[in-house]
Amino acid sequence: MSGTTLLDQLVERIKTIPGVAALAAYGSTGTTEWTAHSDIDLIVWIDQPTDINSVHFTVQGIPVDLNVKSIQAWQSGNYGWLPPSPLLPLWDPGKVIGTASTPSPSGSRAEAYQYRYAHAHRLLKLQKVIGTDDEVADFLAAGATHWIAVSYCHARGQRFSRH
């Protein structure tokens, strides 16, 4: 799988960046569900406070979602956004990832944020397909109004109804 080779290359490259303390995968990257249409989902822990939450880029045409966590915030229980799937540690020499439990966020604001993030994440994945398939792009444009209405209601805990 080319994604695994690329993942290995990314891990080796990111490990060399000064201040990087640990690296984990999540989503399909952290499981056997990775496909040619998947992106690469990573979380990096750094040894200093940061205002950066995530960085999105592509490598060899594959979208990469790199979420950034501060060790200090992590160890004090300030987890910020957490993926809905378990983390797969890829590199953690100082055992940073295991220093705290990873509870799922709760409450309407956290759930709404998770929902919005998940949809934004899926849209980034679709950019690859939209750019190469006109029929998919047309289909998505036609369904966008419905999707926006459903997402708006769901993020607020409401049920969408056409009536």
C-alpha angles and dihedrals in degrees: 000000000000090000092062092051090048090046090053090050092049093049092050091048096045092048090063094057110106112250096024108131106170143000133203138175128222139176117030089338089065094047140047089263094090113129136175088267095052126105125222113258116198139165119204124194117210130195097237137056115271140185091205113105101177144347123212123200141138130244118193088346094306117120115236122201108197113185116197125216130181115228090221093053092044094051091048091054097256096130100161112193116004126189117248090234127068120272120249109208109224099174124003112149094163095044090241096149094055096049093090138026117252107227120184113253114252137193130068096279093050092045092048090050091050090049094049092045092050092052093046088049092052090049090055088054091050093053089077092054096040091055093056105032119058094188092055090047091052092046092050092047090052092050097042096094092053092045093051092050093048092046093048092053095042093051088056095047093252129129116240116230128180092209 
